[in-house]
Every structure is written in C-alpha cells, then in structure tokens.
Amino acid sequence: MTTMLWWQNLPLFMIVGALICAAVCSVLRAKAARAVMTVLSALECAGMGILLYFTLTRNESFVFAMGEIGAPFGNELRVGAAEALVGLLFAGVMFLAVLGGWKQFTADIAPNRVNLYAAVFCLLTAAMAAMTFTNDLFTAYVFIEISTIAACALILSRNQGRTMLAAARYMIMNLLGSGLFLLGLSILYVLTGHLLFQQLGEAVRNLAAENRYPMPMYISFLLMTLGIAIKSALYPFHTWLPGAYSTATATSSAILSSVVSKMYIFLLVKIFFRAAGTDVFARRIEDVLFLYAMVGVIMGSLHAILQHHMMRMIAYSSVAQIGYIFLGISLGTEAGFAAALFHILAHSSAKSMLFLAGNKLRAAAGDRDTFPALRGAAKKTPLAALAFLVGALSLVGVPVLGGFASKVYLAKAAVELGGWRMVLLLADLLVSTALNVGYMLRTVLTLYRPAEEPGTEPAPKTKDAPFAFAMGALIVINICLGVFASPVMDWIQQGIAMFV
Amino acid sequence: MPKKRKNDPFKSFLNWLENGGNALDDEMQDALREETDEPSAPEPKKKAARKAAGKQTEEFRPKRAYADTWWYRLLAVIVAVVLIGLLLETVERMPRFGEADTLMDSELTEFYVKHTKEDTGALNIVTGIILDYRGFDTLGESHVLFIAVCTVLLMLSIYGERDEQNRLLQGEMERHFEPGDDVILQSAARVLTPLVFILGIYIILNGHLSPGGGFSGGAVLGAGLILYQNAFGYEKIEKFFTYKTFKGVSVCSLMFYSLAKGYHFFTGANRLDSHIPNGIPGNILSGGLLLPLNFVVGCVVACTMYALFTMFRKGEF
C-alpha cells in the first residue's frame, strides 16, 4: 500500500477530533462549549463534502488502516461515495439542527448542563462518523453503544418529567437492541473468525457453499437485524419512539429522528450488502423484513392520523417512513438498496425540518401542540409554517421535492423485481400515500387557518437568524434532492458499486 | 367528538397492537388537553382529568397498561421461552470450543500469538491486541465510560444555577445522613486501602507484561477509592479527590489517549516512522505506547467507577 493522499486522512481527523472536542467541551463554560459544538459539526460537514468530491472524481473507495498492521488483524475505516454522501447529509443535518434549535436550546437546557450536552453531542458526531466509515463489525458495535447513551442524554437533557420517562423507555428498548446485535455479532465471529466486512463476507460465502452451520448463521443475522430494527424503530418495536421524539428539545429530536436511527439502518445496509451476501443469507431475513416494513408503513400512518398532538403525529410518521426504508432494503436488489439510501437522504432532510419547524410552531402557539391550539400559527411564524409545508409535501411525495423522487425510485425498484413483492409494495405505497396526505394536509390546513379568536394576540415579531438560515438551507436541500434526483441517484449507485 | 374518543374500538385495537406502548402518554395528554383547552367543561370531565393525572404521580403506571394483563404476560413468557430455545439450539449447532478445523482458530489467532511480542513489544497478548491491533475499538470503549458519566451528570444535575442554595442544602442533608465512624470498617480500611491501591497500580503498570491492564487495574483503584470513602466519609476523601480532580484527571487522560492513538493511527496508515521505541519485551519500560495508554485507561476507569458511585449516592459529585 502506498502512502495516503492528504484528504484520505480526513476520516481519522474527523473521528479523533470529535473525541478530543468532547473531552474539552465537558470542562468549558456554556457559551464556549456551544461554539465548539457548532464549529465541530460545520467542520465535519466540510470534511464529508471533501471526501464525497474526491471519492466521486476518482471513482474508487479507499481503506484507512487504523494502525501499522492492516486487515485482517487491525481496525479499518473504509470510505466510498455512499459513505461520504450519507455522512455529508448526517453532518449537515446535525449542523442545521444545532442552528435551528438555537433559541429553544437556550430556553430548554439549563446553563450548567450545556457543557455536558455539548460533550455528548461531540461524542455522537464521532460515533456518527465512525459508524458510517467503519469496515469492522465490532467497531460498529462500540460506536452503537456510544450513540445509544448519547441519544439518551440528548432526550433527557431537557429537564422535565416527561423527557425522563421517554429517556428511560428509550434506554430499555435500545439496550435490548444493542444486546441482540452483540449476540448476533459474537455468534458470527465464532463461526467465521473474522470481524472485517470484507473477510467476513468471504468466510460467510465459503461456509454457505459448503453448507456448514446454516442455522447458527441464520440466527446470527436474524439477531443483528432484530437489534437494528429495534434501534431504528421498525413497526412493532417502535414504542419508544413517539415519546422520545416529541418531548426532547428541538435540536435533539431533529438529530434523533434524522441521524441516530438512520445510521443504524446504514449499518444494516452494509451488513446485508457486504457481510451477509444478499444472495445467501439475507434472502429469507429480507422476506420477514418486507412484511414488517409493509405493516409498519400502514400502521405508522394510521397512528399518525389518530394523534391529537402535532409533535406526536410527526413522530409517528417517522415510523411509517422507516418502513419505507426497510421496504427498499428488503427488496434485496441493488436498485432496492439505492432507493432505500435515497429515502434515507430524503426523509432525513424533510423530517429534521419538520421537527425544527414544529417546535417553533408549538412555541408560537403558546407551548401547546394540539390541533385547536395550532390554528393560526402560520401567521405568527410564517417561515416555520413554510418549512413545515415543504417538509410535509416532501413526505407526502409531491413532485419537485425529495420525497417524490424516493417514492418513484422505490416503485421502480419494485417493478424491476416483479412478482408478488411488486404488487404488494405498489399497493402499500398507494395506501400509505393517501394516508400521508390525510394527516399532513390536515396539519398544514390547521396551521394556515385563521385563529379562533382573531386579533387577541398581536404577532410578536422575533428575529431568529440561525433558525431562518437552517430552514432556508433545509428547504433548498429538499428541493435539490427532488430536482437533481438523478445525479444524486447516480452518486448512490456509484457508491454501491464501490461497496463490493 | 372528544367524548367518544376513549372508547373508540379502532383506537383500542391499535393500542392493543402496540402493547400499550403509549397508552399512558395518550391518556395523560388527552386528560391534560381537556383540562387546559376546555376550561368551561362540565365538572365530571375535570374529575376524570385529575384522576388520570393523579394516577401517574401516585402509582406511576395507569391501571389499563397492557403490561398488567394476563395475556400480555403470557405472551412475554412465550416469546422469551421461544427465544431461549432458539438460542440453545443455536449453541448446540455451533462449533465446539477448541475443535479443530473451525475458522475460529485460524489465521487470526495464529498471527496474534506469533507476532504480538515482536509488533507491539507486549508479553501480554491481550493488551497487545486491545491497545494496539484493535486500539480503535478500545479508544471508543473508553469514551463509552466517559459518556456514561456525562449522561449521569446530566441526568442528576437537576438544580440549575439559580437553585444553588437548594443544591447545597440537599448536599448537606445527604452528608448528614451518611453513616460514619464504623470502627471495624475503618480499621479494616486502614490496612486494606494502601494494599488495594498498590495492587491496582501494579496491575496497571504491568499491563503489558502480565495479565491485567488499564481496565482491570482501574477497577481495582476505583474499588479502593470507594472503600476509603465508605470508611472515612467525604471530608477525608475530598482532601485529595474532588470533582475538580475528577474532571482534570479524566479529561487530561482522555485527551492524551485520543491524541496518542490519533498519532499512532496517522503514522501507521501513512507508513511513517512513529519514533516510539518498542524497547526490550519484558522490561517495565517497553511496549511503546502501551504503558502510558494503560496508565490513562486506568485513570479513566478509576475515576468513572468512583464518580458513578458518588453521584448515585449523593445525587451530585
């Protein structure tokens, strides 16, 4: 191996830098800690952008050995276009979430807690980068642990009884998920003797060809999938989600919904694609996943319709959207994976915007988010309402926005596959789109309707520049994902080609 | 419309499907909503709202939680039994420990046994693996400890800066009820604490030579601190170990760890000379970075153990 180019060292600096920032943040004062956390997420963004540019132009992925001795004896990072693209979106959402929740953050988090929040945020950034880049199953598990505890801290940082309850529920469910993942991982290690994806994949293929240990192998992949399904709130395991997402502070809920749950799914894509071998073991697990995802898409939307609170409604719509992503994965084809990755991008950018805007609207409506209370909120905070509108339309799947493109790609992938899956998936898409329209439209209409008692509250004009910037950027991202869907899709396909 | 909602069969069906996951929240929020949004509502409604609100504070779990129904428990038992059976069957079908011709003891095991001494300068292969070959995992693992402490601090720091008085009062109260002056414990601790500390330091410093290392030695040190605190109380221990010491030691340790490991990864991946001598394997000053890394890991682990103990005991550091 030759020496690395300058930009190929970026993943290392991004991860270790975030770890050092975390240690520093924990002893800084509130203001400085917040500055560190904002700058760090901006820098991570830039780093991901550079990586994406170079991996795309050179059209190849590269491996970064963590230490003198490389594979298969040491740890490795591996960066290709797909990793960089997903990472860029995650880092971007984290940065914009910090900006967009700036005001509410000041109100929600006591000053003596800000430094700890910042430390946890930096660790989550490190975990995000490490989990996106890692080429090693056990490293992924270590950073799953970090991100689980970090997410818990992000929820409970807002000092309320409700957030404590939500955090406790989150902790219990997610520790179960981590435990199952670890169990599956150790079984796999005993069977194959490897932890790096490359070697793992080869060993799995060899064992499958000789038909040795088929049952433990299935169980191992099943446990890992189950663990990740719990952690990313696939339908029947979603019970921790609504409380956690709807009660946390704006920054936290945007990050939780768009980054934390998605990075587990990206890990699952890597496991399926690179370790399990889509043609060997993932096949049957994908059938099961397909059913769960299909039920989840419908049930998530139904739950969302039945909510009386806007934030809980948005949270439940996440359950449905996670279902879409799993639908894409469970098709098991390359097009399916690509559609799933695209939906990760589209959903992350739309959902983080919905949470940020929703929190703003809730604040404008006097800290209440029931639908009667929200009437006329659009007049008080026009920008938040506009952002909400764009996000809602994107999730529904209106053309020119990211959500539309991702649904089209999903349908396309299903049509390519054909068979009963195609019929079921298309029917599912149709029904759930109708349901999406139902709840999203109702919310948007409520927001834009005049308030019940007009003129009682003169709209207090408050300037919130960071929020405006974040909303503007997210709206642009959503529109770009829709308009430039095919180049983005090309990048994703290029990235998937680099996976192998 | 809101009157009928509670008995809506479809909604109960949905609730049933998700095992009462948010039965509590929804009920609570509905009740609260009715209370806040409809101030002119008739009296019985308010009563119901109060009842629902009281339920949460008093029993913490509403009566209708599905976790309390017999079929839910039965289902849980069935799922658990099926999972246990499945896992036992899996273990039965897995390769036996030490069996030849399994992939488990193939190239990796052999490589580590053969090369660890020469590559890392460590006689203790485990230390060589966790701090050198798989150093990145261990770096993450140390930060798991750090984030655990951060999260507990975040959770327990319920008093804002404005409630400083309140916090101090709380601290006073906790201290007041501390048990103290236990002669047997104090006499034993006088003898044991130095020994425990010496053992901990020995395990840490010899981590690259003999079984042990930062994690185990740090745990011993932390146990020593906890023993000392239990015997002599906070006043004595705060002469040399306060929140400031904790912050200083763990932050410096973690930063050194990240920087050192980062340097090591950087030189390793770029094929540069790291200028860190491995020394003669077997000497105490050998193994390159292993000795200082074991030392900082030990510091982090000891601090974490003591911090978690203190925080849950006092409610603060």
Chai-1 contact restraints between the chains, C-beta under 6 A:
chainA,res_idxA,chainB,res_idxB,connection_type,confidence,min_distance_angstrom,max_distance_angstrom,comment,restraint_id
A,T3,B,N270,contact,1.0,0.0,6.0,A-B,restraint_1
A,T3,B,R271,contact,1.0,0.0,6.0,A-B,restraint_2
A,M4,B,A269,contact,1.0,0.0,6.0,A-B,restraint_3
A,M4,B,N270,contact,1.0,0.0,6.0,A-B,restraint_4
A,L12,B,F265,contact,1.0,0.0,6.0,A-B,restraint_5
A,V16,B,S258,contact,1.0,0.0,6.0,A-B,restraint_6
A,V16,B,G262,contact,1.0,0.0,6.0,A-B,restraint_7
A,L19,B,S258,contact,1.0,0.0,6.0,A-B,restraint_8
A,I20,B,M255,contact,1.0,0.0,6.0,A-B,restraint_9
A,I20,B,S258,contact,1.0,0.0,6.0,A-B,restraint_10
A,A23,B,V251,contact,1.0,0.0,6.0,A-B,restraint_11
A,A23,B,L254,contact,1.0,0.0,6.0,A-B,restraint_12
A,A23,B,M255,contact,1.0,0.0,6.0,A-B,restraint_13
A,V27,B,K247,contact,1.0,0.0,6.0,A-B,restraint_14
A,V27,B,V251,contact,1.0,0.0,6.0,A-B,restraint_15
A,F64,B,A269,contact,1.0,0.0,6.0,A-B,restraint_16
A,A65,B,A269,contact,1.0,0.0,6.0,A-B,restraint_17
A,M66,B,F136,contact,1.0,0.0,6.0,A-B,restraint_18
A,M66,B,F265,contact,1.0,0.0,6.0,A-B,restraint_19
A,G67,B,F265,contact,1.0,0.0,6.0,A-B,restraint_20
A,G67,B,G268,contact,1.0,0.0,6.0,A-B,restraint_21
A,E68,B,G268,contact,1.0,0.0,6.0,A-B,restraint_22
A,F73,B,F111,contact,1.0,0.0,6.0,A-B,restraint_23
A,F73,B,Y133,contact,1.0,0.0,6.0,A-B,restraint_24
A,G74,B,Y133,contact,1.0,0.0,6.0,A-B,restraint_25
A,N75,B,R134,contact,1.0,0.0,6.0,A-B,restraint_26
A,N75,B,F136,contact,1.0,0.0,6.0,A-B,restraint_27
A,A110,B,G160,contact,1.0,0.0,6.0,A-B,restraint_28
A,P111,B,E161,contact,1.0,0.0,6.0,A-B,restraint_29
A,N112,B,S157,contact,1.0,0.0,6.0,A-B,restraint_30
A,N112,B,E161,contact,1.0,0.0,6.0,A-B,restraint_31
A,R113,B,L154,contact,1.0,0.0,6.0,A-B,restraint_32
A,R113,B,S157,contact,1.0,0.0,6.0,A-B,restraint_33
A,L116,B,C150,contact,1.0,0.0,6.0,A-B,restraint_34
A,L116,B,L153,contact,1.0,0.0,6.0,A-B,restraint_35
A,L116,B,L154,contact,1.0,0.0,6.0,A-B,restraint_36
A,A119,B,C150,contact,1.0,0.0,6.0,A-B,restraint_37
A,V120,B,C150,contact,1.0,0.0,6.0,A-B,restraint_38
A,L123,B,I147,contact,1.0,0.0,6.0,A-B,restraint_39
A,F138,B,D137,contact,1.0,0.0,6.0,A-B,restraint_40
A,T139,B,D137,contact,1.0,0.0,6.0,A-B,restraint_41
A,V142,B,D137,contact,1.0,0.0,6.0,A-B,restraint_42
A,V142,B,G140,contact,1.0,0.0,6.0,A-B,restraint_43
A,V142,B,E141,contact,1.0,0.0,6.0,A-B,restraint_44
A,F143,B,G140,contact,1.0,0.0,6.0,A-B,restraint_45
A,E145,B,V144,contact,1.0,0.0,6.0,A-B,restraint_46
A,I146,B,V144,contact,1.0,0.0,6.0,A-B,restraint_47
A,I146,B,I147,contact,1.0,0.0,6.0,A-B,restraint_48
A,I149,B,I147,contact,1.0,0.0,6.0,A-B,restraint_49
A,I149,B,T151,contact,1.0,0.0,6.0,A-B,restraint_50
A,A153,B,T151,contact,1.0,0.0,6.0,A-B,restraint_51
A,A153,B,L154,contact,1.0,0.0,6.0,A-B,restraint_52
A,L156,B,M155,contact,1.0,0.0,6.0,A-B,restraint_53
A,S157,B,L154,contact,1.0,0.0,6.0,A-B,restraint_54
A,N159,B,I158,contact,1.0,0.0,6.0,A-B,restraint_55
A,V190,B,M94,contact,1.0,0.0,6.0,A-B,restraint_56
A,V190,B,M104,contact,1.0,0.0,6.0,A-B,restraint_57
A,T192,B,L103,contact,1.0,0.0,6.0,A-B,restraint_58
A,G193,B,L103,contact,1.0,0.0,6.0,A-B,restraint_59
A,G193,B,M104,contact,1.0,0.0,6.0,A-B,restraint_60
A,G193,B,S106,contact,1.0,0.0,6.0,A-B,restraint_61
A,G193,B,L108,contact,1.0,0.0,6.0,A-B,restraint_62
A,A203,B,L103,contact,1.0,0.0,6.0,A-B,restraint_63
A,M215,B,R93,contact,1.0,0.0,6.0,A-B,restraint_64
A,P216,B,T90,contact,1.0,0.0,6.0,A-B,restraint_65
A,P216,B,R93,contact,1.0,0.0,6.0,A-B,restraint_66
A,P216,B,M94,contact,1.0,0.0,6.0,A-B,restraint_67
A,I219,B,T90,contact,1.0,0.0,6.0,A-B,restraint_68
A,T239,B,E18,contact,1.0,0.0,6.0,A-B,restraint_69
A,T239,B,G21,contact,1.0,0.0,6.0,A-B,restraint_70
A,P242,B,N22,contact,1.0,0.0,6.0,A-B,restraint_71
A,G243,B,D25,contact,1.0,0.0,6.0,A-B,restraint_72
A,L306,B,K11,contact,1.0,0.0,6.0,A-B,restraint_73
A,T370,B,R33,contact,1.0,0.0,6.0,A-B,restraint_74
